[in-house]
Amino acid sequence: MSASRDWVGMEAAISALLPGPGAISTRTQLLASLDDYSMAAIAEARGLGPLTPSADERTQALEWLLRPAFICGHQRSGTTLLQNLLDGHPQILALPNEGTYFASFPDAARPAPSSEALERFTAEWIRRFVDPNFAPHFRLGKSTAERNPSVDFARRMFGWHAALRGLVPPKLAALLALAAAFRATANPGSGPLLWVEKTPQNERYVRRFGALEQARFIQVVRDPRATFASLKEAYRSSGIASFDAAEQARAIERSLRLAVVNRRLLGARYLVVRYEDLVEHTQREVERIRLFLGIAPDAMLLRPTAGGAAVRANSSFGARDGGGVEPAQRHASLAPEDSSVLGAYAANAAREFDYSLPVPEPMARVALRARHSPRHVLRSGRAALRAVMQPFLRRHVDRSR
């Protein structure tokens, strides 16, 4: 450990800024402190050098690293609940935060990322392991006078990335190194059978993750009315004014449509779970998920946890105290305009999963789309015009030659 860094003091200062009783921070202060801390850990790790796994460690790790389970689905569809139900199983290593790998880290998801890209990826994960949003915080552990787990993680991250290149699909090497370095730092005595990563809308990247032939995917779907209402409340409670009803409805429709497409594409590797079934018939659905993943029965599958601490996982706007799975609430009553917009975009896709949405008449549907998303309509109109005009333009060009 470097004598020039007071890691214990830095972490104590961050702890005082974290949300919770007695918190004294502003969000800006907290994030700035996390930036300083993570970059200091990266600099220390580079100075000390990578921790490279042995050949035996690589061989053993590849047995479970090549067996990821990706939890996906639209935001507010119940992906966190499923992650929390799997979190405590002894055969599973669950990443404690959303991966957002292809969406947030395109530079790290290259066949040969630069050292700067890998450092940015690692620094961001150090911040995520502290978790500025929800307890439990400091998932890697806290520093002592002899050791800083964040520095250890970064050194292992660099070592595992170098060791895995050439052994795994190149664009996924950083993600697999992340899982390996997290286990080696936070729970080195564990022997996982597989690992779990949860990112809403990862259903969009199934083909990229499909390079891992043993990968499994679980998509959670939910009544679009409940998803839409929860998203709108999240925007309202966060003070975000720009809630675009049509944009959200299109995104919900796309997620439901991809559930059908991906299930057809991957067959037995792709499981779709309805949120309502998961909360109303938890034991039955968890058993179906357990068999899909090939893990042993365990009582922890019925107890939602995060980092080993019990949580009330499917209560986004309530307290996150310990508790079980809560029954599904009746879907929110949407304003007539919102209900019409949602039905105009998502009704057909929703029907595939037995969700029945009111569908506006054809002319009303056109008017809704024009009123709620003029830019989208304009883009579509321009594309249609180009398609119509292209043959005429081509003939004109040909005559002028």
Helices and strands as residue ranges (DSSP letters): H 7-17, H 27-48, H 55-65, E 68-72, H 79-87, E 92-94, H 101-104, H 115-130, H 149-164, G 170-172, H 173-186, E 194-198, G 202-205, H 206-209, E 216-221, H 224-237, H 245-266, G 267-269, E 270-274, H 275-280, H 282-293, G 299-302, E 305-306, E 309-310, H 336-351, H 362-372, H 374-400
